[in-house]
Amino acid sequence: MNHISETHFGSIESSHEYLALLNEVIEENRLEVEALIHLASAENANRRKEALQLVSYNLTKLSKHMIASQRILNDLRSLRRLFHDERKPVTSIE
């Protein structure tokens, strides 16, 4: 169990940070692919353009999964704080 805490995934926070960095790289690559799509379109390279569009689609899908995973980690972090009384629930003032 000690080995797990020494990795990038030793805590919810570090996992969240890792996913954020991964999502940045995915977005950078997607933008590069979009530029290549425009180039292929200008060169009338239809097969290459279609292949690049598929790559772009999959990168977009992967990015959405990263964002969803970050939201799940946020929820887990909030639940952990509530469980450990790190954050008191907001009560209404009358």
N, C-alpha and C positions, 0 to 999 in steps of 0.2 A: 504494500500500500504506500510505502514511503516513496517509491519510484514514481508514482503518479504525480505527486506534488512537485517533483522536480522538472516536469515537462511543461510545455506551453499550455497544456490543458489541465494544469493543477488546480485551477480555480475557474469559477464562472467568469470572472472579470478578464482573466488572461485569454480565455476561449473567445470571449466577445471581442476583445482587441484583435486577436488573430483573424477572426472572420471579417472584421472591418478592413484590415490590411489586405486580405485575400480579395475582398470585393473591390478595393481600389485597383488592384492588378487586373482583375477581370474587366473592369470598366475601361482601363487604359487599352487593353487588348481589343476590346469591342470597338473603341474609337479608331484604332489602327485598321481593323478589318473594314470598318465603314469607309475609310479613305481608299482602301484597296478595291472596294466595291465600285466606288465612283471611277477609279482608274480603269477597272475592267469594263465598265459600262462605256467609257469614252473610247476604249480600244475595241469595242464590239466583241469582247470575249465572253460570250453568253454562258458557256459552261463554267468558266472560272467565276463569273459573277454569281451564278446560282449556288455554286459550292460555298463561296464566301458569304452569301446570304444565309445559308444553312449554319455556317459557323457563327455568324452574328446572332442568329435566332437562339442557338444553344448557349452562347455566352450571356445573352439577355435572360434566358431561363435560369441559368446557373446563378446569376446575380440576384434574381428574385428569391431563389432558395437561400442564398446567403443572408439576405435581408430578413427573410422569415425566420431563419435560425437565430439571428441576432435578437429578434423580438422575443423568441422563445427563451433565450438566455436572460433577457431583461425580466421576463415574467418569473423565471426561476430565481433570479437575484432578489426580486421583490418578495417572493414567497419565503425565501430563506431569511430575509430581514424580518419579516413578520413573525416567522417561526421562532427566531432567536430574540425577539423583542428589540431588534436593532432600530426599528422604526415603528412608532406607535400609530395605530389607525387614527385618521382624522375624525374628530367628533364634532357634531353640529352644535353651534352656540345658539341658544334660544333667547 
